[in-house]
Amino acid sequence: MSKPLLTASWSNLVIVTYAVPPGLIRPRIPHWLELDLLDGNAFVSLVGFEFRDTKVFGLSWPAPRSFPELNLRTYVRHGQERGVLFVCEFVPTRRVAWAARGLYNEPYAVAPLAVETLPAPASLSVRYSLSWRGRTHTVAVTGRKPAVVPAEGSQENFFKEHRWGFGATFLGQPLRYEVLHPVWSLYPVESFSLDFDWEQVYGPEWAFLNGADPELTMFAQGSAVQLYPWRLLARQHAMASN
């Protein structure tokens, strides 16, 4: 196995998952991928988390090493490989967005983004605040300590444990990269709030999620992660799996 391209710690992950019509997602995924359905539904997750101690090939990169991210992702398959595909990823600085687009050609956008944490002896609270198009959008959760590992085969693990990220090169060629980390523990969610205008952030087709109830809300402790260099997928294999 090659050495990881990027290492970091991902901490305080708020993962808010919604069932959505497959027809909303299919036009957004490359033809060599399939939707990873559960009970006939497609899913997206709004994910806020903290990048910490970020390094590239073991060296501190010129962009900030610690920063929050807020992304929207969907769940896909390539043959038997389950993974994620990103719709949009917000970060607070241009240097981070530039570096991430250059390394993985991911759909990064730049906007003011802040994270607040409030630790307590028996709980932990976190709030992510995105300033976008004249409005502040927030997602906040409080979890009970200690964090626990969900049962194998649980719905929680279905949405939070993925080894692969998928995308395309600047020339449109299919790519895949590996993401390794231990199974994440979860803080049992005690309270959750979302003040978020889906239409304003992602477009009118997402307006139906305003006020909708999530399928699942998780608060993951996080861990050290390793992201490996992307590899091209064989086009014949990619097309055959569609």
C-alpha positions as CSV (number, residue, x, y, z in Angstrom):
1,M,0.0,0.0,0.0
2,S,1.2,3.5,-0.8
3,K,1.8,6.1,1.9
4,P,-1.1,8.3,2.8
5,L,-1.3,11.6,1.0
6,L,-3.1,13.4,3.8
7,T,-3.3,12.7,7.5
8,A,-5.4,14.5,10.1
9,S,-7.8,14.1,13.0
10,W,-11.5,14.5,12.3
11,S,-13.3,15.4,15.5
12,N,-16.8,16.2,16.7
13,L,-18.7,15.0,13.6
14,V,-22.4,16.0,13.4
15,I,-24.0,13.7,10.8
16,V,-27.6,14.6,9.9
17,T,-29.0,12.1,7.3
18,Y,-32.2,12.4,5.2
19,A,-34.0,10.0,2.8
20,V,-34.4,11.7,-0.6
21,P,-35.9,10.6,-3.9
22,P,-33.4,8.7,-6.0
23,G,-34.3,10.9,-9.0
24,L,-32.9,13.9,-7.1
25,I,-29.5,12.3,-6.8
26,R,-29.1,10.2,-10.0
27,P,-28.4,13.2,-12.3
28,R,-25.7,14.3,-9.8
29,I,-23.6,11.1,-9.8
30,P,-21.3,10.0,-12.6
31,H,-22.6,7.2,-14.8
32,W,-20.0,4.7,-13.5
33,L,-21.5,4.8,-10.0
34,E,-24.7,3.4,-8.5
35,L,-26.8,4.8,-5.7
36,D,-26.3,3.0,-2.4
37,L,-30.0,2.5,-1.6
38,L,-31.5,1.4,1.7
39,D,-35.1,0.2,1.6
40,G,-35.4,1.7,-1.8
41,N,-34.3,5.2,-0.7
42,A,-31.4,7.3,-1.5
43,F,-29.8,9.4,1.2
44,V,-27.8,12.6,1.8
45,S,-26.0,13.7,4.9
46,L,-25.2,17.1,6.2
47,V,-21.9,16.7,8.0
48,G,-20.0,19.2,10.2
49,F,-16.7,18.3,11.6
50,E,-13.3,19.7,12.6
51,F,-10.1,19.0,10.7
52,R,-7.1,19.1,13.1
53,D,-3.3,18.7,12.7
54,T,-3.5,18.3,8.9
55,K,-0.4,17.1,7.1
56,V,0.4,16.2,3.5
57,F,2.9,13.4,3.1
58,G,3.8,13.9,6.8
59,L,4.6,17.6,6.5
60,S,2.5,20.6,7.7
61,W,0.9,22.1,4.7
62,P,0.8,25.9,4.0
63,A,-2.9,26.1,4.5
64,P,-4.3,26.2,8.1
65,R,-3.8,22.9,9.8
66,S,-7.0,23.1,11.9
67,F,-10.4,24.3,10.6
68,P,-14.0,23.3,10.4
69,E,-15.8,21.9,7.4
70,L,-19.5,21.5,6.5
71,N,-20.3,19.2,3.6
72,L,-23.3,17.6,1.9
73,R,-22.6,14.1,0.7
74,T,-24.5,11.2,-0.8
75,Y,-23.9,7.4,-0.8
76,V,-22.8,5.4,-3.8
77,R,-21.5,2.1,-4.9
78,H,-18.9,1.0,-7.5
79,G,-19.5,-2.7,-7.8
80,Q,-19.2,-4.1,-4.2
81,E,-17.3,-1.0,-3.0
82,R,-19.5,1.4,-0.9
83,G,-18.4,5.0,-0.6
84,V,-19.4,8.6,-0.6
85,L,-19.7,11.3,-3.3
86,F,-19.7,15.0,-2.3
87,V,-22.3,17.5,-3.5
88,C,-20.6,20.5,-1.9
89,E,-18.0,21.1,0.8
90,F,-17.7,24.5,2.7
91,V,-14.5,25.6,4.4
92,P,-13.6,29.0,5.8
93,T,-10.4,29.8,3.9
94,R,-9.4,30.0,0.2
95,R,-6.1,28.3,0.9
96,V,-7.8,25.2,2.2
97,A,-10.3,25.1,-0.7
98,W,-7.5,25.6,-3.2
99,A,-5.4,22.8,-1.7
100,A,-8.3,20.4,-1.4
101,R,-9.4,21.0,-5.0
102,G,-5.8,20.5,-6.2
103,L,-5.3,17.3,-4.2
104,Y,-8.7,15.5,-4.8
105,N,-10.7,17.8,-7.2
106,E,-13.5,18.0,-4.7
107,P,-16.3,20.5,-5.0
108,Y,-15.1,23.0,-2.3
109,A,-16.6,26.4,-1.7
110,V,-15.4,29.2,0.6
111,A,-17.6,30.9,3.2
112,P,-17.3,32.1,6.8
113,L,-17.7,28.9,8.9
114,A,-17.2,28.7,12.7
115,V,-17.4,25.9,15.3
116,E,-18.2,26.3,19.0
117,T,-17.8,23.5,21.5
118,L,-19.0,23.3,25.1
119,P,-17.6,20.4,27.1
120,A,-19.2,19.4,30.3
121,P,-18.5,16.5,32.7
122,A,-21.4,14.4,31.4
123,S,-22.0,15.8,27.9
124,L,-20.5,17.6,24.9
125,S,-22.2,20.2,22.8
126,V,-21.0,21.5,19.4
127,R,-22.5,24.1,16.9
128,Y,-21.4,24.7,13.3
129,S,-22.4,28.1,11.9
130,L,-22.2,28.9,8.1
131,S,-22.6,32.4,6.8
132,W,-24.0,32.2,3.3
133,R,-25.9,34.6,1.1
134,G,-26.8,37.0,3.9
135,R,-27.9,34.4,6.4
136,T,-26.4,32.3,9.2
137,H,-27.2,28.6,8.9
138,T,-26.5,26.5,12.0
139,V,-26.5,22.8,13.0
140,A,-26.0,22.0,16.7
141,V,-26.1,18.9,18.8
142,T,-25.5,17.8,22.4
143,G,-24.3,14.3,23.2
144,R,-24.1,12.3,26.4
145,K,-20.7,10.9,27.6
146,P,-19.2,8.4,27.2
147,A,-19.2,7.7,23.5
148,V,-20.1,4.1,22.5
149,V,-19.4,2.0,19.5
150,P,-22.6,1.0,17.6
151,A,-23.4,-2.6,17.0
152,E,-22.0,-4.2,13.8
153,G,-24.6,-4.0,11.0
154,S,-26.4,-1.1,12.6
155,Q,-28.0,1.8,10.7
156,E,-25.5,4.1,12.3
157,N,-22.5,2.2,10.8
158,F,-24.2,2.0,7.4
159,F,-24.0,5.8,7.2
160,K,-20.8,6.6,9.0
161,E,-18.4,3.9,8.0
162,H,-17.1,4.2,4.4
163,R,-13.7,3.2,3.1
164,W,-13.9,4.9,-0.3
165,G,-14.4,8.3,-1.7
166,F,-15.4,8.7,-5.4
167,G,-15.1,11.5,-7.9
168,A,-13.6,12.6,-11.2
169,T,-10.4,14.1,-12.4
170,F,-10.2,17.6,-14.0
171,L,-10.5,15.7,-17.3
172,G,-13.6,13.8,-16.2
173,Q,-11.9,10.5,-15.6
174,P,-13.3,8.3,-12.8
175,L,-11.3,8.2,-9.6
176,R,-11.4,6.6,-6.2
177,Y,-9.5,7.3,-3.0
178,E,-9.2,5.3,0.2
179,V,-10.0,6.7,3.7
180,L,-9.0,4.7,6.7
181,H,-9.9,5.2,10.3
182,P,-11.0,3.1,13.3
183,V,-14.8,2.5,13.7
184,W,-16.1,5.7,15.3
185,S,-17.8,5.9,18.6
186,L,-21.0,7.9,19.0
187,Y,-22.2,10.2,21.8
188,P,-25.9,9.4,22.3
189,V,-27.7,12.4,21.1
190,E,-29.6,14.3,23.8
191,S,-30.7,17.3,21.8
192,F,-30.4,18.5,18.2
193,S,-31.3,21.7,16.4
194,L,-31.0,22.8,12.7
195,D,-31.6,26.4,11.6
196,F,-30.8,25.9,7.9
197,D,-32.3,27.1,4.6
198,W,-31.6,24.2,2.2
199,E,-32.9,26.2,-0.8
200,Q,-30.7,29.1,-0.1
201,V,-27.6,27.0,0.4
202,Y,-28.0,24.3,-2.2
203,G,-30.7,25.5,-4.6
204,P,-34.5,25.3,-5.1
205,E,-34.6,21.5,-5.6
206,W,-33.5,21.1,-2.0
207,A,-36.3,23.2,-0.5
208,F,-38.4,20.2,0.4
209,L,-35.9,19.5,3.2
210,N,-36.7,22.7,5.0
211,G,-38.5,21.6,8.2
212,A,-38.1,17.9,7.3
213,D,-37.3,15.3,10.0
214,P,-33.9,13.6,9.6
215,E,-33.8,9.8,9.1
216,L,-30.9,9.7,11.6
217,T,-28.8,12.2,13.6
218,M,-25.4,11.2,14.9
219,F,-22.7,12.8,16.9
220,A,-19.4,10.9,16.3
221,Q,-16.3,11.4,18.4
222,G,-14.0,11.0,15.4
223,S,-10.3,9.9,15.2
224,A,-7.1,10.1,13.3
225,V,-7.7,9.5,9.6
226,Q,-5.5,8.7,6.6
227,L,-6.5,9.7,3.1
228,Y,-4.5,7.9,0.3
229,P,-3.7,9.3,-3.2
230,W,-6.5,8.9,-5.7
231,R,-6.4,6.2,-8.4
232,L,-8.0,6.1,-11.7
233,L,-10.8,3.5,-12.1
234,A,-10.6,1.3,-15.1
235,R,-13.2,2.8,-17.5
236,Q,-14.4,-0.6,-18.7
237,H,-15.0,-1.8,-15.1
238,A,-16.6,1.5,-14.2
239,M,-19.0,1.4,-17.2
240,A,-19.8,-2.3,-16.6
241,S,-20.8,-1.7,-13.0
242,N,-23.4,1.0,-14.0
